[in-house]
Amino acid sequence: AGNAELDSDSDQLTDAREHYLYHSSPTNSDTDGDMLSDYEEVINRNTDPCNSDTGMPVAVISFPTNNFTWVWMP
């Protein structure tokens, strides 16, 4: 038996869920390295935390005059 609530990478997904359900890394909060946490992908976006093409912006446009950044994500 172990701690069912253990979350080694503090991404709000238990290690057991990451290992057995999502197949993501329980020790890396961003398994696929796309700058979205595994939690963000699984819970908020319904995307695969092991597939990096699900969350990368297609275009980033910066407006230096007003420090505004616009990100378009399909």
PALOLUM-837354 format. One line per 3 residues: number of its first residue (from 0); their letters; for each residue x, y, z of N, C-alpha, C, CB. Coordinates in pm, whole numbers, always signed. Glycine has a CB too. Layout:
NUM = A = X/Y/Z/X/Y/Z/X/Y/Z/X/Y/Z; ...
***
This chain:
0 = AGN = +85/-118/+0/+0/+0/+0/+88/+123/+0/-95/+1/+121; +34/+232/-53/+107/+358/-58/+13/+473/-31/+176/+376/-193; +62/+589/-50/-16/+709/-30/-92/+741/-159/+75/+829/+12
3 = AEL = -221/+720/-159/-304/+740/-278/-312/+887/-319/-443/+687/-253; -278/+976/-229/-285/+1119/-257/-150/+1178/-294/-341/+1192/-138; -46/+1096/-305/+88/+1144/-334/+92/+1213/-470/+189/+1029/-329
6 = DSD = +149/+1333/-474/+164/+1412/-596/+307/+1464/-599/+59/+1529/-603; +399/+1383/-647/+542/+1414/-640/+582/+1540/-714/+620/+1299/-694; +513/+1573/-823/+551/+1691/-901/+461/+1812/-875/+549/+1657/-1048
9 = SDQ = +370/+1800/-780/+281/+1911/-738/+200/+1971/-852/+364/+2021/-673; +153/+1887/-943/+72/+1938/-1054/-78/+1913/-1035/+117/+1875/-1184; -116/+1872/-916/-255/+1847/-878/-313/+1720/-938/-340/+1964/-918
12 = LTD = -228/+1634/-993/-268/+1501/-1038/-189/+1402/-954/-242/+1480/-1193; -257/+1306/-892/-184/+1210/-809/-90/+1126/-894/-283/+1120/-732; +16/+1077/-832/+112/+993/-902/+45/+872/-964/+223/+949/-807
15 = ARE = -48/+812/-891/-117/+693/-942/-196/+725/-1069/-210/+636/-835; -269/+835/-1069/-345/+873/-1189/-252/+902/-1306/-433/+997/-1160; -142/+972/-1278/-48/+1002/-1386/+11/+874/-1442/+65/+1094/-1336
18 = HYL = +50/+783/-1357/+114/+659/-1402/+17/+565/-1473/+176/+588/-1285; -97/+538/-1412/-187/+435/-1464/-296/+486/-1558/-252/+366/-1351; -340/+610/-1542/-451/+660/-1622/-406/+746/-1739/-545/+738/-1534
21 = YHS = -316/+841/-1713/-275/+936/-1816/-140/+901/-1880/-268/+1075/-1758; -66/+808/-1820/+66/+765/-1869/+164/+882/-1876/+52/+701/-2006; +144/+981/-1790/+235/+1094/-1782/+334/+1072/-1668/+156/+1227/-1762
24 = SPT = +431/+1160/-1657/+535/+1145/-1556/+488/+1197/-1420/+662/+1218/-1599; +492/+1115/-1318/+454/+1162/-1185/+560/+1250/-1120/+425/+1044/-1096; +677/+1263/-1183/+784/+1346/-1128/+814/+1469/-1212/+909/+1265/-1112
27 = NSD = +737/+1492/-1318/+756/+1609/-1404/+618/+1670/-1430/+828/+1572/-1538; +595/+1791/-1385/+461/+1850/-1396/+423/+1885/-1540/+454/+1974/-1311; +518/+1885/-1633/+493/+1910/-1775/+561/+1799/-1854/+544/+2051/-1819
30 = TDG = +498/+1683/-1858/+557/+1564/-1918/+606/+1587/-2060/+459/+1452/-1917; +526/+1654/-2143/+562/+1670/-2283/+640/+1798/-2313/+438/+1667/-2367; +666/+1881/-2212/+750/+1999/-2230/+689/+2109/-2314/+877/+1960/-2290
33 = DML = +555/+2118/-2319/+491/+2219/-2403/+449/+2345/-2327/+371/+2159/-2470; +499/+2361/-2205/+472/+2477/-2121/+330/+2480/-2065/+497/+2603/-2199; +260/+2367/-2073/+129/+2351/-2009/+144/+2236/-1910/+14/+2324/-2115
36 = SDY = +101/+2257/-1787/+113/+2149/-1689/+25/+2030/-1730/+74/+2199/-1548; +61/+1915/-1680/-20/+1796/-1708/-164/+1818/-1661/+40/+1672/-1639; -181/+1884/-1547/-316/+1914/-1496/-392/+2002/-1596/-308/+1985/-1359
39 = EEV = -328/+2107/-1644/-393/+2198/-1740/-440/+2121/-1862/-297/+2311/-1782; -355/+2032/-1912/-392/+1957/-2032/-504/+1856/-2005/-271/+1884/-2087; -494/+1782/-1896/-592/+1677/-1867/-725/+1734/-1823/-538/+1584/-1759
42 = INR = -724/+1827/-1729/-848/+1875/-1667/-911/+1991/-1744/-820/+1918/-1524; -833/+2090/-1783/-890/+2211/-1845/-902/+2205/-1996/-808/+2328/-1808; -809/+2136/-2063/-809/+2137/-2209/-847/+2004/-2273/-674/+2176/-2258
45 = NTD = -854/+1898/-2190/-887/+1765/-2241/-793/+1722/-2354/-1032/+1763/-2289; -664/+1745/-2331/-564/+1705/-2429/-469/+1605/-2366/-487/+1828/-2482; -382/+1548/-2445/-289/+1444/-2402/-164/+1507/-2339/-250/+1353/-2520
48 = PCN = -138/+1482/-2211/-21/+1542/-2146/+111/+1483/-2195/-32/+1524/-1998; +105/+1381/-2280/+226/+1319/-2335/+251/+1359/-2480/+216/+1168/-2324; +168/+1447/-2534/+178/+1487/-2674/+199/+1638/-2681/+52/+1445/-2754
51 = SDT = +317/+1682/-2718/+351/+1824/-2710/+284/+1911/-2815/+498/+1839/-2720; +222/+1856/-2917/+162/+1941/-3019/+22/+1990/-2982/+156/+1867/-3150; -27/+1958/-2863/-162/+1997/-2825/-173/+2137/-2767/-215/+1901/-2727
54 = GMP = -63/+2196/-2721/-77/+2323/-2652/+12/+2435/-2697/-55/+2302/-2513; +93/+2413/-2798/+183/+2518/-2840/+109/+2624/-2921/+299/+2460/-2921; +137/+2750/-2891/+75/+2855/-2971/+123/+2850/-3115/+104/+2993/-2910
57 = VAV = +34/+2881/-3208/+71/+2885/-3348/+139/+3017/-3380/-53/+2865/-3438; +91/+3124/-3320/+150/+3255/-3345/+148/+3337/-3216/+74/+3330/-3457; +257/+3407/-3193/+265/+3499/-3080/+298/+3635/-3136/+372/+3453/-2974
60 = ISF = +213/+3733/-3110/+233/+3868/-3160/+250/+3961/-3041/+114/+3914/-3250; +363/+4032/-3037/+389/+4126/-2928/+375/+4269/-2977/+530/+4103/-2868; +315/+4351/-2894/+299/+4493/-2922/+384/+4571/-2821/+148/+4536/-2916
63 = PTN = +507/+4609/-2858/+597/+4671/-2760/+551/+4807/-2708/+733/+4686/-2821; +464/+4875/-2779/+422/+5008/-2735/+336/+5003/-2609/+345/+5077/-2845; +259/+4896/-2591/+174/+4887/-2472/+198/+4759/-2392/+28/+4895/-2513
66 = NFT = +311/+4689/-2421/+347/+4565/-2351/+237/+4461/-2356/+381/+4596/-2206; +166/+4453/-2465/+57/+4357/-2482/+107/+4242/-2569/-69/+4426/-2546; +73/+4121/-2533/+107/+4003/-2613/-20/+3929/-2647/+205/+3911/-2538
69 = WVW = -37/+3895/-2771/-155/+3822/-2817/-107/+3685/-2865/-230/+3900/-2931; -171/+3581/-2817/-135/+3443/-2856/-256/+3379/-2921/-88/+3359/-2732; -235/+3325/-3041/-344/+3255/-3111/-318/+3106/-3101/-355/+3300/-3261
72 = MP = -416/+3032/-3048/-407/+2887/-3038/-527/+2826/-3106/-397/+2842/-2890; -506/+2742/-3205/-621/+2681/-3276/-697/+2585/-3188/-574/+2609/-3402
***
